Amino acid sequence: MMRGVGGPLLTIGDLLSDLAVDDPLVGVGDASVPSSPSAAQQAGKANPSDLSRLFEAMVTAPVLAIPDFSQPFIVETDASDTGIGAVLIQRDQPVAFLSKALGPQHQKLSIYEKEFLALIMAVERWRTYLQRQEFIIRTDHQSLSYLTEQHLHSDMQRKAMTRLMGLQFKVVYRKGKENIVADSLSRVGHLCSTTTVSHVQPVWLQELLNSYNTDLAAQDLLAKLALHSPDEAGFSLSQGIIRYNNKIWVANNSALQTKLINSFHSTAVGGHSGSKGTYHRISQLFYWKGLKSAVEDFVRQCSVCQHAKHSNTHPAGLLQPLPIPVGAWQDITMDFVEGLPSSEGYNCILVVVDRNTMTI
């Protein structure tokens, strides 16, 4: 049974017991059930006083009241180690309830900060009701009754007081034993909260685990690391993933390696950076044999980089003519003529030209 502000909340069974109705289903399936509508009407009119009492009890039960903006509102707040609670009251009847669990960070706050947080959250929740006129805040933390007179020392107080600006309120101290409803709500918030744990696993991680099945070197490492991890070479096994010096070791799978390089180079994170930048980023997380050469080959074949990237070297400048030779056979040029049919085991000719006399 729940207890409200005005007393315990009644159930239909309690109302029927108060009206001295022993069994509301008496006569069901019995031969004495009226067989005609007229007989049923006469049975229903047998005790009109009981029906009126039932109607009166249901409309006067201590349920949530409808807010009346012509009457002042009262907010009762409280905080415990695990949650906060508040109730909005008008004419000694509850209008709304608030129960919320505190997170790990808020659970480390002091008692004053928790009580202050409960006050702020209650006012924020019911601001639409409270901003029309002056209202009263009841709390069992006596120092909060001087809230408007205190100096604001912490950032939390300054930020919270900005939310109270424009509201007309008065904080009143109330003993803890009298603040039953808000205290009860502050202790059940963690029971009503839902805690979920999300685990994000990238798609390539499953591909990495599958690549171990087709790599003999990976199978040997898994067998050794299952007995002793880490080993003297720097390999270790963590949740089925082979690591080398705390970096993820990638098996000899060219498709997976290309996919990883593409993620660090061609995506928005990579930005089509050069081979050095791409290698620096990927080498911080992954390792496999020939990583640097694989990155260089990928960047060299990237069509975007080939079209958009400019040369990193200085321009060659204007062509400079060779000096004129002063004598014969002092300045020569050499070249090979290749692709000739084989003759006595030879398939190319060395051609030597004198630049002065142009003698071959």
Secondary structure, DSSP 4 states (H G I P E B T S, - for coil): --B-SSSBPP-HHHHHHHTT-S-TTTTTT-TTS-SSHHHHHHHHTS-HHHHHHHHHHHHTSS-PPPP-TTS--EEEEEE-SSEEEEEEEETTEEEEEEEEEPPHHHHTS-HHHHHHHHHHHHHHHTHHHHTTS-EEEEES-GGGGGGGGS---SHHHHHHHHHHTT--EEEEE--GGG-HHHHHHHTSHHHH----------HHHHHHHHHGGG-HHHHHHHHHHHHSSS-TTSEEEETTEEEETTEEEP-S-HHHHHHHHHHHHTSTTTTT--HHHHHHHHHTTEE-TTHHHHHHHHHHT-HHHHHHPPPSSPP--S--PPPPPSSTTSSEEEEEE-SPPPBTTB--EEEEEETTT---
